[in-house]
C-alpha cells in the first residue's frame, strides 16, 4: 500500500470517527425521572441528571402582589389562600424559566415552604397547595414531575405570605420516566 493510500484511509477513518462523536454529542442525554412504585402521587421518587446537563438553581419565590387595593400584610393581596398563592408563585417561576429558555418541564427538584393558615385551623394547607401545584405538574400538557419536599414553617418574611417555593431545573437533557 502506498503512503498516499494509507494517508487517505487514515483521514477517512478519522473523519468517520469524528462524525460518530458529533452525532452522539448532538443527542441529548437522558434525564431519568423515577416514579413512586404503586402510587399516582404527582411527584417523582427520584430524578437522575446525566453528565453534561446543566443544573440551574432558582432562589425561593414568594407571591407577587396582585391586589394593590389590599394592605401589604393581607394574604388577599397576594392571591388569598394557599392555592391562590401557589398559582401566583408557580406563574412567577414559569416566567423566570421562560426568560432563561427553559420551561416547567425542566424542573427536577422543588422545595415548598408552607406557613400555617389561620383560616385552616393554624395548619398548613397542603390540599390547597396541591390544587395549585397540579395545575402545572402532572398535566397532559406538562407530565414531567419533579422530586419534591414540602415543609410547614413558622413564618416567611411577610406575614401575608403563605407559600415560598424554590426549584432546580436542568438544561440539555431529554426527560424520560421510569
Beta strands, then each sheet from edge to edge (+ up, - down):
strand 1: 29-34
strand 2: 46-48
strand 3: 54-62
strand 4: 107-115
strand 5: 147-153
strand 6: 163-171
strand 7: 173-177
sheet 1: 2+ 1- 7-
sheet 2: 3+ 6- 4+ 5+
end
